[in-house]
Amino acid sequence: MKTEDDVNSNAPPLAPGTDIAWKYGTKGDLSGQVICNFCKRPYRGGINRLKYHLARIPGKDVALCSAAPPKVVREMQALLATPSQKKVEKQKTKMAVGAGIGGNVSFEDSVSNSLFAQNQCSEPNENSTLPASMRHKTMEGFFVPPTVAQPSLDTTWGKDKIQATRRAATNFCYYCNIPFNVANSPYWATMVNAFINVGRGMKAPTTKDFSGPLLEDVVLTTHAIVDEQRKNWRKHGYIIMSDGWIDTKNGTLLKFMVASCGTIVFLKSIDAPDKIKDALLIFKLLEEVVLEVGVENVVQVATDNASAYVSAGKMLERKYKTLFWSPCAAHVIDLMLEDMGKLLWIKTVVDEAKIITKFIYNHTWVLSLMREHTGGKEIIRPGITRFVSNFLALQSLFEAEAPLKRMFISDKWRDSSFRHSDDGEKV
C-alpha cells in the first residue's frame, strides 16, 4: 500500500542544468509563470517562489501548498536551508579577496565588516565619544544588526523538544497578535541565537527590564550615535525637515528631523494643536531648531506646502540669508494629483476604475480568477495617500488590461453566476 509520501513522488527526470524544483512545477503560458503540479496554482517570479510554496514557509508572499506530499515538503525545506553552490563560491571569492587585502579574514569578520562599514561621509576619530563597542558603527549598522551564525542543533534534544520549542515561539506570536513576518526581521534570528548562545539558566527580560535599565541603555547608545552624527553635520552641512500631522481625533504633532550624508536623524516632536496653522509660531519653532544644530551649516529647510509652513519658510529665508526654504516634493506631487483628480474626465475614469477594483476584491472567487489570469499580480497598489493610490490603481489596470480582458471572456467567467449579475455586467 502506498503511503502519502509516495504520492506524486515519482517525478520525471530533470533536464541538465535545471533547478531540482522543476520536478514539481510546469511553465505557464505567461512570461516567468510557474504552475504547481499539485494544487495547480500559478506563480510569477521564477522557480524560487514555487520552492517556498511547496516548502510551506510563510512570509514569502506565496500561498502555502496544501496538496504537496510531506516528502516533497521536506525536500523543498531542505533545499532552501542548504546554500546553493553559486552562493558558496561567491562567499569564498569574497573571503579570498579580503584575505588578499588584509590577511586572513573569517566568514564572521567579513559579515561584520560589510554591515558595519563606515559611512562614506564620516572619518575615523580617535577621540570619538562613542563607547568602544559602538565605535565606527553607522546609524544603519546600529538599527540593522549583523547576521548571527546559526548554532549547530543539538540532536540529542529529540524531535519532541524541538517541536515544543518552535510551538512556544508560535504561541507567543499568536497570543500577542504579532504578524508572522516578524520572522523576516533581522532582530528575530539575532534574539533567538543570543538566547541559545547564553545557554540554560538565561531568564527572559521582564516588563520592568524593558521599561527600565534596558530602555536606558538603548537611549544612551542612541544619543551617542546621534552625537557622532553631529560631527558630520558641522563638516558636510545638513537639511532640516519638518512636517505636521493631524490624526482622526484632531490631534496635532509637529516633528523635526536633520538629514546629512544620506542619514536622517529624528530630533524632536511637539504636540501643538494651537500652532499648526500659526505661521509665526511655526517660524519660531523652526528657528529654534536651526539655532540648536548651528545656523552656519544649515543648507536647506524643507516643509510641506500648508500656507502656514510656506509663510514660516519665507520668514526664515529673510532672516537667515545663508539658507533657503523649499517645499516637500512628495507633497507637491500629491497636491498636483489631487487637483488633476478633480477634472471631470479624469474623475470619471477614476470612478470607473474603483468600480472594477471593488467588484473584483469584494468577491473571493472573482479575485482568485483574476490572480489566475494575471499570474498572481495585484491591481490594487496602496500609496501613501488616497490620491496616489488612485493613480497607481489606474497604472495597474492599464498594465493588466490584456489578462483582464482574457478573464472576462474565459469559460470560467461565462459559466459563473457573477457573469449575469448587474455589477458583473457593468464591470
C-alpha positions in Angstrom: 0.0 0.0 0.0 1.4 3.4 -1.0 2.0 6.0 1.7 1.2 9.7 1.4 5.0 10.2 0.8 4.9 8.1 -2.3 2.1 10.1 -4.0 3.4 12.1 -6.9 7.0 11.5 -5.8 7.9 9.6 -9.0 8.5 12.8 -10.9 10.1 12.8 -14.4 13.8 13.3 -14.7 15.2 16.8 -15.0 17.0 18.3 -18.0 20.7 19.0 -17.3 21.3 22.4 -15.6 17.7 22.9 -14.5 16.6 23.5 -10.9 15.5 20.5 -8.9 12.2 22.1 -8.1 11.1 21.9 -11.7 10.1 18.3 -11.0 7.1 19.7 -9.3 6.3 22.7 -11.5 5.3 23.4 -15.1 6.0 26.5 -17.1 2.8 28.6 -17.7 1.6 30.5 -20.7 2.7 33.8 -19.4 6.3 35.0 -19.2 8.0 33.8 -16.0 5.0 31.9 -14.9 5.3 28.6 -12.9 2.4 26.3 -12.1 2.4 24.0 -9.1 1.9 20.3 -10.2 -0.1 19.6 -7.0 -2.5 22.4 -6.5 -2.3 23.9 -10.0 -1.7 27.4 -8.5 0.2 29.7 -10.9 3.1 32.0 -9.8 5.1 34.7 -11.4 8.7 35.5 -10.4 10.5 32.2 -11.1 11.1 28.8 -9.6 12.2 30.2 -6.2 8.6 31.2 -5.3 7.4 27.7 -6.1 10.0 26.3 -3.6 8.6 28.4 -0.8 5.1 27.5 -1.9 5.9 23.7 -1.7 8.0 24.1 1.5 5.1 25.8 3.2 7.3 28.6 4.5 5.1 31.6 5.4 6.0 35.3 5.0 7.3 34.9 1.4 4.3 36.4 -0.4 3.1 33.0 -1.6 0.2 30.7 -0.6 1.2 27.5 1.2 0.6 24.4 -0.8 -1.9 22.1 0.9 -1.7 19.4 -1.7 2.0 18.6 -1.7 3.0 15.3 -0.1 5.1 15.5 3.1 8.1 14.1 1.3 8.1 16.9 -1.2 7.6 19.5 1.6 10.6 18.2 3.5 12.7 18.0 0.3 11.9 21.7 -0.5 12.6 22.8 3.1 16.0 21.1 3.0 16.7 22.6 -0.4 16.0 26.1 0.9 18.0 25.5 4.0 21.1 24.5 2.0 23.1 27.3 0.4 23.5 26.9 -3.4 26.9 26.2 -4.9 26.9 29.6 -6.5 26.4 31.4 -3.2 29.1 29.2 -1.6 31.6 30.1 -4.4 30.7 33.8 -4.2 31.3 33.8 -0.4 34.7 32.0 -0.9 35.6 34.7 -3.5 34.8 37.5 -1.1 36.8 35.9 1.6 39.7 35.3 -0.7 39.7 39.0 -1.8 39.5 40.1 1.9 42.4 37.8 2.7 44.5 39.2 -0.1 44.0 42.8 1.1 44.3 42.5 4.8 45.4 39.0 5.7 43.2 36.1 6.7 39.5 37.0 7.0 37.0 34.7 8.6 33.4 34.5 7.4 32.1 36.2 10.6 34.6 39.0 10.2 33.6 39.5 6.5 29.9 39.8 7.5 30.7 42.2 10.4 32.9 44.4 8.2 30.3 44.6 5.4 27.5 45.5 7.7 29.4 47.9 9.9 31.3 49.7 7.2 32.0 53.4 7.9 29.6 55.9 6.4 31.2 57.5 3.4 30.9 60.9 5.0 32.4 60.1 8.3 36.0 59.7 9.2 37.8 57.7 11.9 38.2 59.8 15.1 40.3 58.5 18.0 38.6 61.0 20.3 35.1 59.6 19.5 32.6 59.9 22.3 31.1 56.5 21.3 31.9 53.5 23.5 34.4 51.1 22.1 31.7 48.5 21.3 29.8 51.0 19.1 32.7 52.9 17.6 32.8 53.0 13.7 29.2 51.8 13.5 26.8 54.0 11.5 23.2 54.5 12.1 22.4 51.8 9.6 24.7 49.4 11.3 23.0 50.1 14.7 19.5 49.5 13.5 20.2 46.5 11.3 22.2 44.0 13.3 24.7 41.6 11.6 23.6 38.2 10.7 24.4 35.9 13.6 25.7 32.5 12.6 23.2 29.8 13.4 24.5 27.5 16.2 24.5 23.8 15.3 21.4 22.0 16.5 21.8 19.6 19.5 20.5 16.4 18.0 20.2 14.9 21.5 17.2 17.1 22.1 14.9 14.9 20.1 12.1 15.9 17.7 9.5 16.4 20.5 11.6 19.0 22.4 12.5 20.8 19.1 8.8 20.9 18.1 7.8 22.1 21.6 10.4 25.0 21.3 9.0 26.0 17.9 5.5 25.8 19.2 6.4 28.1 22.2 7.6 30.8 19.7 4.5 30.3 17.7 2.2 30.6 20.7 3.9 33.8 21.7 3.2 35.4 18.3 -0.4 34.2 18.3 -1.1 35.4 21.9 0.4 38.8 21.3 -1.1 39.2 17.9 2.3 39.7 16.3 2.4 39.4 12.4 4.0 36.3 11.1 6.5 38.3 9.1 8.3 39.1 12.4 10.4 36.0 11.4 11.8 38.0 8.5 13.2 40.7 10.8 17.0 40.6 11.3 16.4 41.0 15.0 14.4 37.8 15.2 17.3 35.5 14.4 19.6 37.7 16.5 17.4 37.4 19.6 16.9 33.6 19.3 20.5 32.9 18.7 21.5 35.2 21.6 19.4 33.1 24.0 20.9 29.9 22.5 24.5 31.1 22.9 24.0 32.1 26.6 22.7 28.6 27.4 20.5 27.2 30.1 19.5 29.4 33.0 19.1 32.6 31.0 16.0 34.4 32.2 13.8 36.3 29.8 13.6 40.1 30.3 10.7 41.3 32.3 8.4 44.3 31.8 10.5 46.2 34.4 13.7 45.4 32.4 12.2 46.6 29.2 10.9 49.9 30.7 13.9 50.4 32.9 17.6 49.6 32.5 17.3 48.1 29.0 15.5 51.2 27.8 18.0 53.5 29.4 20.8 51.5 27.7 19.3 51.9 24.3 18.6 55.6 24.9 22.2 56.3 25.9 23.6 54.3 22.9 21.2 56.2 20.5 22.3 59.6 21.9 26.0 58.6 21.5 25.3 57.7 17.8 23.5 61.0 17.2 26.3 62.9 18.8 28.7 61.2 16.4 26.4 62.2 13.5 26.6 65.8 14.6 30.2 65.9 13.6 29.2 65.2 10.0 26.6 68.0 10.2 29.3 70.5 11.0 31.6 69.2 8.3 29.2 68.5 5.4 26.1 70.7 6.1 22.6 69.4 6.6 18.9 69.8 5.8 16.3 70.5 8.4 12.9 68.8 7.6 9.6 69.5 9.4 6.1 68.1 9.0 2.8 68.4 10.7 0.2 65.6 11.2 -3.4 65.8 12.2 -5.0 62.5 13.2 -8.7 61.4 13.1 -9.2 62.9 16.6 -7.8 66.2 15.5 -4.6 65.6 17.5 -1.6 67.5 16.1 2.0 66.6 16.1 5.0 68.6 14.7 8.2 66.7 14.1 11.7 67.9 13.2 14.5 65.9 11.6 18.0 66.5 10.3 19.3 64.9 7.1 23.0 64.8 6.2 25.1 62.4 4.1 22.2 60.1 3.5 21.4 59.7 7.2 18.2 61.1 8.7 18.2 61.8 12.5 14.9 62.5 14.4 15.4 65.5 16.7 12.1 66.0 18.4 8.4 66.3 18.1 5.9 68.7 19.6 2.2 68.2 20.4 1.0 71.6 19.4 -2.7 71.7 18.2 -2.7 75.6 18.6 0.5 76.1 16.4 -0.2 74.0 13.3 -1.8 76.9 11.5 0.1 79.8 13.0 2.9 80.9 10.7 4.7 83.0 13.3 4.8 80.1 15.9 6.0 77.6 13.3 8.7 80.1 12.3 9.9 80.3 15.9 9.9 76.5 16.2 12.0 76.2 13.0 14.3 79.0 14.1 14.8 77.2 17.4 15.9 74.0 15.6 18.2 76.0 13.3 20.0 77.6 16.2 20.2 74.3 18.1 22.1 72.5 15.3 24.0 75.5 14.1 22.8 78.1 11.5 26.2 78.3 9.9 25.9 74.8 8.4 22.2 74.7 7.5 21.8 74.4 3.7 18.1 73.9 3.4 14.8 73.9 5.3 12.1 71.6 3.9 8.5 71.6 4.9 5.1 70.7 3.4 3.0 73.1 1.4 0.5 74.2 4.0 0.1 78.0 3.9 1.4 78.5 7.4 4.6 76.5 6.6 5.1 78.4 3.4 4.9 81.7 5.2 7.2 80.5 8.0 9.8 79.3 5.5 9.8 82.7 3.7 10.3 84.4 7.1 13.2 82.1 7.8 14.9 82.9 4.4 14.6 86.6 5.0 16.2 86.5 8.5 19.0 84.0 7.6 20.5 84.7 4.2 22.7 81.6 4.2 19.8 79.1 3.9 16.9 78.6 1.7 13.4 77.1 2.1 11.8 74.6 -0.2 8.5 72.7 -0.2 8.4 68.9 0.1 8.4 67.4 -3.4 6.2 64.5 -2.4 3.6 66.9 -1.0 3.8 69.0 -4.2 3.1 65.9 -6.4 0.3 64.8 -4.1 -1.4 68.2 -4.4 -1.0 68.0 -8.2 -2.6 64.6 -8.3 -5.4 65.9 -6.1 -6.1 68.8 -8.5 -5.9 66.5 -11.5 -8.4 64.2 -9.9 -11.0 67.0 -9.8 -11.0 67.3 -13.6 -14.3 65.8 -14.8 -12.9 63.4 -17.4 -10.2 62.1 -15.0 -12.7 61.8 -12.2 -14.9 59.7 -14.5 -12.0 57.3 -15.3 -11.0 57.0 -11.6 -14.6 56.3 -10.6 -14.9 53.5 -13.2 -11.6 52.0 -12.0 -12.9 52.0 -8.5 -16.0 50.0 -9.7 -13.8 47.4 -11.3 -11.4 47.0 -8.3 -14.1 47.0 -5.7 -16.1 44.3 -7.6 -13.0 42.1 -8.0 -11.7 42.4 -4.5 -15.1 42.1 -2.8 -15.7 38.6 -4.3 -13.2 35.9 -3.4 -13.9 33.7 -6.4 -13.5 36.6 -8.9 -10.3 37.7 -7.1 -8.9 34.2 -7.4 -9.8 34.1 -11.2 -8.1 37.5 -11.7 -4.9 36.3 -10.0 -5.0 33.2 -12.2 -5.0 35.3 -15.3 -2.6 37.9 -14.1 -0.1 35.4 -12.7 -0.7 36.5 -9.1 -0.2 40.2 -9.8 -2.4 42.6 -7.9 -4.2 45.5 -9.5 -4.5 47.5 -6.2 -1.3 49.1 -5.1 -1.7 51.1 -1.9 0.0 54.5 -1.8 0.9 57.0 0.9 -2.2 59.0 0.2 -5.6 58.4 -1.4 -4.7 60.4 -4.5 -1.5 58.5 -5.1 -3.4 55.2 -4.6 -6.0 56.2 -7.3 -3.4 56.8 -10.0 -1.3 53.7 -9.0 -4.5 51.7 -9.5 -5.0 53.2 -12.9 -1.5 52.3 -13.9 -2.0 48.7 -12.6 -5.3 48.3 -14.6 -3.5 49.6 -17.7 -0.7 47.1 -17.3 -3.1 44.3 -16.7 -5.5 45.2 -19.5 -4.8 42.2 -21.7 -5.1 39.5 -18.9 -8.2 41.1 -17.5 -9.9 41.0 -20.9 -9.0 37.4 -21.3 -10.5 36.8 -17.9 -13.9 38.3 -18.8 -14.2 36.2 -22.0 -13.0 33.0 -20.4 -15.2 29.9 -20.0 -15.0 30.1 -16.2 -16.4 33.6 -16.2 -19.2 32.8 -18.7 -20.3 29.9 -16.6 -20.2 31.8 -13.3 -23.2 33.4 -11.5 -21.2 36.7 -11.4 -21.4 36.9 -15.2 -25.2 37.5 -15.0 -25.2 40.0 -12.1 -25.8 43.7 -12.7 -22.4 44.6 -11.2 -20.7 41.9 -13.3 -22.3 43.2 -16.5 -21.2 46.7 -15.7 -17.6 45.7 -14.9 
